[in-house]
Structure formats: C-alpha cells, structure tokens
Amino acid sequence: MNGLGRTFLIYGASRGLGKAIVNLVPEAQDKVYGVSRSIPKNNAQLNWICADLSTPNDAVDKVKETVKDEKIDVLIYNVGIWENNAFTENYNFEEVSSTELNTILNTNINTCIQSLQSLIENLKLSDNAKVILIGSTWGVDNHNGKELVFSATKYALRGIAQSLREILRNDLIGVSVLNLGYLATEYEADVPTATVLAETNHALIPLSDVILAIKFIISTSNASCVKEILMPAMKDENI
C-alpha cells in the first residue's frame, strides 16, 4: 500500500456489522465509502453513497458514479436480508411472495454480482486488493435452517467467490467469504466483549470477533488467498 492509505468500499454501512466495520477496520489515513439506504451516523471519515440495493441497476450506477476510476483496496459486501418470520417457528416458505423473493435475490445476489463486475478495474488499480463477501452458516452444507431463499443466496455467494477468484487470480486479488453464525448485533461494537458474552450466555458472536477476522484477511499479502472462514457461534447447533 502507498503512504496515502487504502480506499475501502463497504456495503451495508449504516447499522449492525456494517457500521462496526466502518468504524473499526479502516485507519485514520484511509478513505472510506459506505453504501446504504439510510445515512450512517457519527462518522466524519465516511463518504456516504445513498443506494437501495434491491434495485441493482440504480445501485450499481450510483456507486460507480461516485468512485469513478478511483482505486479500491478493500471491497466488503456486507448485505443479507431474509424472509418474513425467518429464524422463528412461524417461518413458512409457502407464504413467501414473489415480490419478497425477488427483493431478497436482488439485494443479496444480483446487486452483488453487478457491483463486482462494475468495480473490477478499480480493484486492479490496487497493489493488494481484497474482496470480502459476508456469507452465513445458512450457506454451508447440511445446515438445519428452513429459510430457503436466504439460504439459496448465501450458497450463491460462495459460488460467486469461487469463480471471481479464478477471474482475478492473475491480478493477485484475494476473494474471501466470511460465513458467520448468529451475531450479537444488538450490541454496539465498543461494548466490552466480556459484557456481550455474559449477557448472551456465549450464544452470540461479538462483533469484535468478526472485526478481527476481517483485519486478518486484509493484513495478508497478495501471495496469500484466504478462501473461506466459517465462524458459527460456539453453542450454535445449526451446523
């Protein structure tokens, strides 16, 4: 990396894990673009791009119009919406409407594919570019979840990574998938890990653990490829 710092492009930047990534991963000298529908709060370093990821063409155009031909060192696609009543006893696949299904597919997959396609030349401008796709334990083999549409998109994310890795291999661009289990997203990232563990009875993953995994991936040289990290909660019996 040059002395001017890195350029980050982070999707889903306004809340939860995305907010934590924006606040805790880039360093002071880095430039940060964040993509979301709602404006992220309390981050003067962030260059916000307002985009609705359920409308792929419009979202891709808005991001590209902002970053133009600028280099991107780290691209993190932290997006994942799911069906109504997902992860509850009331989930019923038969009740998922075509509108809801297409919104999930657009947000989780179609916009991801089109965004990556539009930003390849930006990534190639970096000396050590990293692409990190935030996946899920619902995208690994033999999980026990019933949420069909969400699961399908998270399996697809791994397929995207595998093919993109081959497309970018000669450019030494790393493509990683971080498959996460249940996260303690109701806690801000600056809440002490010990507090999160105590109050959740070790059943949820503190955001600080995920931040450490992301920092590991982007700290590696372009001679390494971190293909996948699988990070379920310790007490998660879903996989």
C-alpha positions as protocol buffer text, in pm:
chain_id: "A"
residue {
  index: 1
  type: MET
  ca { x: 0 y: 0 z: 0 }
}
residue {
  index: 2
  type: ASN
  ca { x: 113 y: 353 z: -59 }
}
residue {
  index: 3
  type: GLY
  ca { x: 161 y: 610 z: 215 }
}
residue {
  index: 4
  type: LEU
  ca { x: -171 y: 776 z: 135 }
}
residue {
  index: 5
  type: GLY
  ca { x: -365 y: 490 z: 284 }
}
residue {
  index: 6
  type: ARG
  ca { x: -619 y: 249 z: 146 }
}
residue {
  index: 7
  type: THR
  ca { x: -960 y: 301 z: -9 }
}
residue {
  index: 8
  type: PHE
  ca { x: -1248 y: 99 z: 137 }
}
residue {
  index: 9
  type: LEU
  ca { x: -1588 y: 39 z: -21 }
}
residue {
  index: 10
  type: ILE
  ca { x: -1825 y: -108 z: 235 }
}
residue {
  index: 11
  type: TYR
  ca { x: -2183 y: -211 z: 157 }
}
residue {
  index: 12
  type: GLY
  ca { x: -2447 y: -215 z: 428 }
}
residue {
  index: 13
  type: ALA
  ca { x: -2264 y: 56 z: 618 }
}
residue {
  index: 14
  type: SER
  ca { x: -2535 y: 213 z: 830 }
}
residue {
  index: 15
  type: ARG
  ca { x: -2603 y: -43 z: 1103 }
}
residue {
  index: 16
  type: GLY
  ca { x: -2505 y: -369 z: 1267 }
}
residue {
  index: 17
  type: LEU
  ca { x: -2192 y: -535 z: 1138 }
}
residue {
  index: 18
  type: GLY
  ca { x: -2150 y: -285 z: 854 }
}
residue {
  index: 19
  type: LYS
  ca { x: -2145 y: 5 z: 1097 }
}
residue {
  index: 20
  type: ALA
  ca { x: -1888 y: -177 z: 1308 }
}
residue {
  index: 21
  type: ILE
  ca { x: -1670 y: -241 z: 1003 }
}
residue {
  index: 22
  type: VAL
  ca { x: -1682 y: 125 z: 901 }
}
residue {
  index: 23
  type: ASN
  ca { x: -1590 y: 241 z: 1250 }
}
residue {
  index: 24
  type: LEU
  ca { x: -1326 y: -16 z: 1345 }
}
residue {
  index: 25
  type: VAL
  ca { x: -1148 y: -152 z: 1037 }
}
residue {
  index: 26
  type: PRO
  ca { x: -1019 y: 148 z: 835 }
}
residue {
  index: 27
  type: GLU
  ca { x: -736 y: 356 z: 982 }
}
residue {
  index: 28
  type: ALA
  ca { x: -719 y: 734 z: 1006 }
}
residue {
  index: 29
  type: GLN
  ca { x: -532 y: 777 z: 676 }
}
residue {
  index: 30
  type: ASP
  ca { x: -775 y: 558 z: 480 }
}
residue {
  index: 31
  type: LYS
  ca { x: -1059 y: 675 z: 258 }
}
residue {
  index: 32
  type: VAL
  ca { x: -1393 y: 510 z: 321 }
}
residue {
  index: 33
  type: TYR
  ca { x: -1701 y: 484 z: 101 }
}
residue {
  index: 34
  type: GLY
  ca { x: -2012 y: 340 z: 264 }
}
residue {
  index: 35
  type: VAL
  ca { x: -2321 y: 223 z: 76 }
}
residue {
  index: 36
  type: SER
  ca { x: -2663 y: 209 z: 242 }
}
residue {
  index: 37
  type: ARG
  ca { x: -3019 y: 339 z: 215 }
}
residue {
  index: 38
  type: SER
  ca { x: -3010 y: 528 z: 547 }
}
residue {
  index: 39
  type: ILE
  ca { x: -2732 y: 768 z: 636 }
}
residue {
  index: 40
  type: PRO
  ca { x: -2473 y: 631 z: 879 }
}
residue {
  index: 41
  type: LYS
  ca { x: -2432 y: 839 z: 1195 }
}
residue {
  index: 42
  type: ASN
  ca { x: -2130 y: 980 z: 1373 }
}
residue {
  index: 43
  type: ASN
  ca { x: -1854 y: 902 z: 1126 }
}
residue {
  index: 44
  type: ALA
  ca { x: -1686 y: 1205 z: 972 }
}
residue {
  index: 45
  type: GLN
  ca { x: -1444 y: 982 z: 778 }
}
residue {
  index: 46
  type: LEU
  ca { x: -1722 y: 816 z: 580 }
}
residue {
  index: 47
  type: ASN
  ca { x: -1820 y: 917 z: 227 }
}
residue {
  index: 48
  type: TRP
  ca { x: -2181 y: 803 z: 214 }
}
residue {
  index: 49
  type: ILE
  ca { x: -2339 y: 667 z: -105 }
}
residue {
  index: 50
  type: CYS
  ca { x: -2718 y: 650 z: -79 }
}
residue {
  index: 51
  type: ALA
  ca { x: -2840 y: 343 z: -268 }
}
residue {
  index: 52
  type: ASP
  ca { x: -3119 y: 89 z: -244 }
}
residue {
  index: 53
  type: LEU
  ca { x: -2955 y: -247 z: -310 }
}
residue {
  index: 54
  type: SER
  ca { x: -3287 y: -407 z: -401 }
}
residue {
  index: 55
  type: THR
  ca { x: -3270 y: -213 z: -731 }
}
residue {
  index: 56
  type: PRO
  ca { x: -2946 y: -344 z: -888 }
}
residue {
  index: 57
  type: ASN
  ca { x: -2903 y: -117 z: -1190 }
}
residue {
  index: 58
  type: ASP
  ca { x: -2965 y: 203 z: -998 }
}
residue {
  index: 59
  type: ALA
  ca { x: -2748 y: 98 z: -704 }
}
residue {
  index: 60
  type: VAL
  ca { x: -2457 y: -3 z: -926 }
}
residue {
  index: 61
  type: ASP
  ca { x: -2476 y: 322 z: -1121 }
}
residue {
  index: 62
  type: LYS
  ca { x: -2478 y: 536 z: -805 }
}
residue {
  index: 63
  type: VAL
  ca { x: -2169 y: 365 z: -665 }
}
residue {
  index: 64
  type: LYS
  ca { x: -1980 y: 380 z: -993 }
}
residue {
  index: 65
  type: GLU
  ca { x: -2068 y: 747 z: -1045 }
}
residue {
  index: 66
  type: THR
  ca { x: -1916 y: 822 z: -704 }
}
residue {
  index: 67
  type: VAL
  ca { x: -1596 y: 616 z: -709 }
}
residue {
  index: 68
  type: LYS
  ca { x: -1541 y: 670 z: -1083 }
}
residue {
  index: 69
  type: ASP
  ca { x: -1191 y: 541 z: -1172 }
}
residue {
  index: 70
  type: GLU
  ca { x: -1053 y: 553 z: -819 }
}
residue {
  index: 71
  type: LYS
  ca { x: -862 y: 254 z: -685 }
}
residue {
  index: 72
  type: ILE
  ca { x: -1037 y: 27 z: -437 }
}
residue {
  index: 73
  type: ASP
  ca { x: -816 y: -165 z: -196 }
}
residue {
  index: 74
  type: VAL
  ca { x: -1085 y: -333 z: 13 }
}
residue {
  index: 75
  type: LEU
  ca { x: -1438 y: -412 z: -104 }
}
residue {
  index: 76
  type: ILE
  ca { x: -1671 y: -562 z: 157 }
}
residue {
  index: 77
  type: TYR
  ca { x: -2019 y: -674 z: 52 }
}
residue {
  index: 78
  type: ASN
  ca { x: -2195 y: -694 z: 386 }
}
residue {
  index: 79
  type: VAL
  ca { x: -2554 y: -747 z: 278 }
}
residue {
  index: 80
  type: GLY
  ca { x: -2809 y: -1007 z: 369 }
}
residue {
  index: 81
  type: ILE
  ca { x: -3184 y: -976 z: 406 }
}
residue {
  index: 82
  type: TRP
  ca { x: -3418 y: -1266 z: 472 }
}
residue {
  index: 83
  type: GLU
  ca { x: -3781 y: -1372 z: 459 }
}
residue {
  index: 84
  type: ASN
  ca { x: -4051 y: -1255 z: 696 }
}
residue {
  index: 85
  type: ASN
  ca { x: -4056 y: -1467 z: 1013 }
}
residue {
  index: 86
  type: ALA
  ca { x: -3715 y: -1612 z: 928 }
}
residue {
  index: 87
  type: PHE
  ca { x: -3540 y: -1790 z: 1214 }
}
residue {
  index: 88
  type: THR
  ca { x: -3868 y: -1830 z: 1404 }
}
residue {
  index: 89
  type: GLU
  ca { x: -4122 y: -2109 z: 1441 }
}
residue {
  index: 90
  type: ASN
  ca { x: -4361 y: -1903 z: 1228 }
}
residue {
  index: 91
  type: TYR
  ca { x: -4149 y: -1922 z: 912 }
}
residue {
  index: 92
  type: ASN
  ca { x: -4343 y: -2068 z: 619 }
}
residue {
  index: 93
  type: PHE
  ca { x: -4179 y: -2093 z: 278 }
}
residue {
  index: 94
  type: GLU
  ca { x: -4519 y: -2133 z: 111 }
}
residue {
  index: 95
  type: GLU
  ca { x: -4614 y: -1784 z: 225 }
}
residue {
  index: 96
  type: VAL
  ca { x: -4313 y: -1611 z: 66 }
}
residue {
  index: 97
  type: SER
  ca { x: -4448 y: -1385 z: -207 }
}
residue {
  index: 98
  type: SER
  ca { x: -4281 y: -1342 z: -544 }
}
residue {
  index: 99
  type: THR
  ca { x: -4219 y: -977 z: -458 }
}
residue {
  index: 100
  type: GLU
  ca { x: -4042 y: -1066 z: -137 }
}
residue {
  index: 101
  type: LEU
  ca { x: -3844 y: -1341 z: -308 }
}
residue {
  index: 102
  type: ASN
  ca { x: -3722 y: -1110 z: -585 }
}
residue {
  index: 103
  type: THR
  ca { x: -3627 y: -838 z: -336 }
}
residue {
  index: 104
  type: ILE
  ca { x: -3409 y: -1083 z: -147 }
}
residue {
  index: 105
  type: LEU
  ca { x: -3248 y: -1215 z: -466 }
}
residue {
  index: 106
  type: ASN
  ca { x: -3180 y: -865 z: -595 }
}
residue {
  index: 107
  type: THR
  ca { x: -3034 y: -736 z: -270 }
}
residue {
  index: 108
  type: ASN
  ca { x: -2825 y: -1038 z: -173 }
}
residue {
  index: 109
  type: ILE
  ca { x: -2709 y: -1161 z: -514 }
}
residue {
  index: 110
  type: ASN
  ca { x: -2797 y: -962 z: -826 }
}
residue {
  index: 111
  type: THR
  ca { x: -2663 y: -632 z: -695 }
}
residue {
  index: 112
  type: CYS
  ca { x: -2357 y: -811 z: -562 }
}
residue {
  index: 113
  type: ILE
  ca { x: -2272 y: -965 z: -899 }
}
residue {
  index: 114
  type: GLN
  ca { x: -2332 y: -645 z: -1094 }
}
residue {
  index: 115
  type: SER
  ca { x: -2136 y: -438 z: -842 }
}
residue {
  index: 116
  type: LEU
  ca { x: -1836 y: -667 z: -858 }
}
residue {
  index: 117
  type: GLN
  ca { x: -1846 y: -665 z: -1237 }
}
residue {
  index: 118
  type: SER
  ca { x: -1853 y: -285 z: -1248 }
}
residue {
  index: 119
  type: LEU
  ca { x: -1567 y: -243 z: -1000 }
}
residue {
  index: 120
  type: ILE
  ca { x: -1309 y: -494 z: -1127 }
}
residue {
  index: 121
  type: GLU
  ca { x: -1099 y: -224 z: -1292 }
}
residue {
  index: 122
  type: ASN
  ca { x: -1100 y: -23 z: -968 }
}
residue {
  index: 123
  type: LEU
  ca { x: -973 y: -325 z: -778 }
}
residue {
  index: 124
  type: LYS
  ca { x: -696 y: -384 z: -1032 }
}
residue {
  index: 125
  type: LEU
  ca { x: -554 y: -39 z: -953 }
}
residue {
  index: 126
  type: SER
  ca { x: -463 y: -155 z: -601 }
}
residue {
  index: 127
  type: ASP
  ca { x: -133 y: -320 z: -511 }
}
residue {
  index: 128
  type: ASN
  ca { x: -308 y: -567 z: -280 }
}
residue {
  index: 129
  type: ALA
  ca { x: -684 y: -563 z: -329 }
}
residue {
  index: 130
  type: LYS
  ca { x: -915 y: -774 z: -115 }
}
residue {
  index: 131
  type: VAL
  ca { x: -1279 y: -862 z: -177 }
}
residue {
  index: 132
  type: ILE
  ca { x: -1468 y: -989 z: 126 }
}
residue {
  index: 133
  type: LEU
  ca { x: -1820 y: -1126 z: 89 }
}
residue {
  index: 134
  type: ILE
  ca { x: -2009 y: -1163 z: 415 }
}
residue {
  index: 135
  type: GLY
  ca { x: -2178 y: -1500 z: 400 }
}
residue {
  index: 136
  type: SER
  ca { x: -2364 y: -1711 z: 651 }
}
residue {
  index: 137
  type: THR
  ca { x: -2377 y: -2052 z: 810 }
}
residue {
  index: 138
  type: TRP
  ca { x: -2701 y: -2081 z: 608 }
}
residue {
  index: 139
  type: GLY
  ca { x: -2474 y: -2108 z: 303 }
}
residue {
  index: 140
  type: VAL
  ca { x: -2275 y: -2413 z: 411 }
}
residue {
  index: 141
  type: ASP
  ca { x: -2354 y: -2779 z: 364 }
}
residue {
  index: 142
  type: ASN
  ca { x: -2605 y: -2960 z: 583 }
}
residue {
  index: 143
  type: HIS
  ca { x: -2723 y: -2671 z: 796 }
}
residue {
  index: 144
  type: ASN
  ca { x: -3055 y: -2718 z: 971 }
}
residue {
  index: 145
  type: GLY
  ca { x: -3228 y: -2395 z: 869 }
}
residue {
  index: 146
  type: LYS
  ca { x: -3555 y: -2382 z: 674 }
}
residue {
  index: 147
  type: GLU
  ca { x: -3514 y: -2031 z: 530 }
}
residue {
  index: 148
  type: LEU
  ca { x: -3491 y: -2138 z: 167 }
}
residue {
  index: 149
  type: VAL
  ca { x: -3448 y: -1806 z: -13 }
}
residue {
  index: 150
  type: PHE
  ca { x: -3192 y: -1665 z: 229 }
}
residue {
  index: 151
  type: SER
  ca { x: -3004 y: -1995 z: 224 }
}
residue {
  index: 152
  type: ALA
  ca { x: -3002 y: -2003 z: -156 }
}
residue {
  index: 153
  type: THR
  ca { x: -2848 y: -1658 z: -174 }
}
residue {
  index: 154
  type: LYS
  ca { x: -2576 y: -1744 z: 75 }
}
residue {
  index: 155
  type: TYR
  ca { x: -2487 y: -2061 z: -115 }
}
residue {
  index: 156
  type: ALA
  ca { x: -2475 y: -1848 z: -430 }
}
residue {
  index: 157
  type: LEU
  ca { x: -2237 y: -1607 z: -261 }
}
residue {
  index: 158
  type: ARG
  ca { x: -1983 y: -1887 z: -224 }
}
residue {
  index: 159
  type: GLY
  ca { x: -2020 y: -1969 z: -593 }
}
residue {
  index: 160
  type: ILE
  ca { x: -1960 y: -1606 z: -681 }
}
residue {
  index: 161
  type: ALA
  ca { x: -1642 y: -1606 z: -475 }
}
residue {
  index: 162
  type: GLN
  ca { x: -1510 y: -1925 z: -630 }
}
residue {
  index: 163
  type: SER
  ca { x: -1550 y: -1802 z: -986 }
}
residue {
  index: 164
  type: LEU
  ca { x: -1440 y: -1445 z: -914 }
}
residue {
  index: 165
  type: ARG
  ca { x: -1126 y: -1583 z: -752 }
}
residue {
  index: 166
  type: GLU
  ca { x: -1032 y: -1751 z: -1080 }
}
residue {
  index: 167
  type: ILE
  ca { x: -1117 y: -1440 z: -1282 }
}
residue {
  index: 168
  type: LEU
  ca { x: -887 y: -1229 z: -1064 }
}
residue {
  index: 169
  type: ARG
  ca { x: -616 y: -1485 z: -987 }
}
residue {
  index: 170
  type: ASN
  ca { x: -362 y: -1339 z: -1231 }
}
residue {
  index: 171
  type: ASP
  ca { x: -425 y: -994 z: -1085 }
}
residue {
  index: 172
  type: LEU
  ca { x: -336 y: -1123 z: -736 }
}
residue {
  index: 173
  type: ILE
  ca { x: -668 y: -1002 z: -595 }
}
residue {
  index: 174
  type: GLY
  ca { x: -787 y: -1201 z: -296 }
}
residue {
  index: 175
  type: VAL
  ca { x: -1152 y: -1304 z: -274 }
}
residue {
  index: 176
  type: SER
  ca { x: -1279 y: -1430 z: 60 }
}
residue {
  index: 177
  type: VAL
  ca { x: -1612 y: -1540 z: 207 }
}
residue {
  index: 178
  type: LEU
  ca { x: -1674 y: -1497 z: 577 }
}
residue {
  index: 179
  type: ASN
  ca { x: -1954 y: -1736 z: 676 }
}
residue {
  index: 180
  type: LEU
  ca { x: -2098 y: -1608 z: 1003 }
}
residue {
  index: 181
  type: GLY
  ca { x: -2340 y: -1754 z: 1253 }
}
residue {
  index: 182
  type: TYR
  ca { x: -2562 y: -1571 z: 1499 }
}
residue {
  index: 183
  type: LEU
  ca { x: -2421 y: -1224 z: 1571 }
}
residue {
  index: 184
  type: ALA
  ca { x: -2473 y: -1002 z: 1873 }
}
residue {
  index: 185
  type: THR
  ca { x: -2580 y: -711 z: 1651 }
}
residue {
  index: 186
  type: GLU
  ca { x: -2795 y: -554 z: 1923 }
}
residue {
  index: 187
  type: TYR
  ca { x: -2471 y: -454 z: 2096 }
}
residue {
  index: 188
  type: GLU
  ca { x: -2257 y: -171 z: 1967 }
}
residue {
  index: 189
  type: ALA
  ca { x: -1907 y: -279 z: 1870 }
}
residue {
  index: 190
  type: ASP
  ca { x: -1748 y: -80 z: 2151 }
}
residue {
  index: 191
  type: VAL
  ca { x: -1933 y: -276 z: 2421 }
}
residue {
  index: 192
  type: PRO
  ca { x: -1673 y: -490 z: 2601 }
}
residue {
  index: 193
  type: THR
  ca { x: -1661 y: -846 z: 2473 }
}
residue {
  index: 194
  type: ALA
  ca { x: -1689 y: -980 z: 2827 }
}
residue {
  index: 195
  type: THR
  ca { x: -2018 y: -796 z: 2868 }
}
residue {
  index: 196
  type: VAL
  ca { x: -2159 y: -938 z: 2543 }
}
residue {
  index: 197
  type: LEU
  ca { x: -2056 y: -1290 z: 2639 }
}
residue {
  index: 198
  type: ALA
  ca { x: -2205 y: -1262 z: 2986 }
}
residue {
  index: 199
  type: GLU
  ca { x: -2535 y: -1113 z: 2874 }
}
residue {
  index: 200
  type: THR
  ca { x: -2583 y: -1355 z: 2582 }
}
residue {
  index: 201
  type: ASN
  ca { x: -2459 y: -1662 z: 2769 }
}
residue {
  index: 202
  type: HIS
  ca { x: -2194 y: -1715 z: 2497 }
}
residue {
  index: 203
  type: ALA
  ca { x: -2469 y: -1787 z: 2242 }
}
residue {
  index: 204
  type: LEU
  ca { x: -2395 y: -1495 z: 2008 }
}
residue {
  index: 205
  type: ILE
  ca { x: -2076 y: -1388 z: 1833 }
}
residue {
  index: 206
  type: PRO
  ca { x: -1944 y: -1049 z: 1948 }
}
residue {
  index: 207
  type: LEU
  ca { x: -1890 y: -809 z: 1657 }
}
residue {
  index: 208
  type: SER
  ca { x: -1534 y: -763 z: 1781 }
}
residue {
  index: 209
  type: ASP
  ca { x: -1458 y: -1123 z: 1680 }
}
residue {
  index: 210
  type: VAL
  ca { x: -1574 y: -1058 z: 1324 }
}
residue {
  index: 211
  type: ILE
  ca { x: -1370 y: -738 z: 1307 }
}
residue {
  index: 212
  type: LEU
  ca { x: -1059 y: -937 z: 1399 }
}
residue {
  index: 213
  type: ALA
  ca { x: -1130 y: -1186 z: 1118 }
}
residue {
  index: 214
  type: ILE
  ca { x: -1168 y: -905 z: 864 }
}
residue {
  index: 215
  type: LYS
  ca { x: -850 y: -737 z: 982 }
}
residue {
  index: 216
  type: PHE
  ca { x: -667 y: -1068 z: 942 }
}
residue {
  index: 217
  type: ILE
  ca { x: -784 y: -1109 z: 582 }
}
residue {
  index: 218
  type: ILE
  ca { x: -685 y: -759 z: 475 }
}
residue {
  index: 219
  type: SER
  ca { x: -349 y: -784 z: 653 }
}
residue {
  index: 220
  type: THR
  ca { x: -231 y: -1073 z: 433 }
}
residue {
  index: 221
  type: SER
  ca { x: -5 y: -1017 z: 134 }
}
residue {
  index: 222
  type: ASN
  ca { x: -110 y: -1072 z: -225 }
}
residue {
  index: 223
  type: ALA
  ca { x: 77 y: -1402 z: -218 }
}
residue {
  index: 224
  type: SER
  ca { x: -197 y: -1545 z: 5 }
}
residue {
  index: 225
  type: CYS
  ca { x: -561 y: -1624 z: -60 }
}
residue {
  index: 226
  type: VAL
  ca { x: -794 y: -1667 z: 236 }
}
residue {
  index: 227
  type: LYS
  ca { x: -1074 y: -1855 z: 62 }
}
residue {
  index: 228
  type: GLU
  ca { x: -1329 y: -1900 z: 339 }
}
residue {
  index: 229
  type: ILE
  ca { x: -1368 y: -1859 z: 711 }
}
residue {
  index: 230
  type: LEU
  ca { x: -1651 y: -2044 z: 885 }
}
residue {
  index: 231
  type: MET
  ca { x: -1744 y: -1878 z: 1214 }
}
residue {
  index: 232
  type: PRO
  ca { x: -2051 y: -2015 z: 1390 }
}
residue {
  index: 233
  type: ALA
  ca { x: -2134 y: -1931 z: 1748 }
}
residue {
  index: 234
  type: MET
  ca { x: -1986 y: -2187 z: 1986 }
}
residue {
  index: 235
  type: LYS
  ca { x: -2330 y: -2301 z: 2103 }
}
residue {
  index: 236
  type: ASP
  ca { x: -2486 y: -2295 z: 1755 }
}
residue {
  index: 237
  type: GLU
  ca { x: -2619 y: -2642 z: 1671 }
}
residue {
  index: 238
  type: ASN
  ca { x: -2747 y: -2535 z: 1329 }
}
residue {
  index: 239
  type: ILE
  ca { x: -2437 y: -2677 z: 1158 }
}
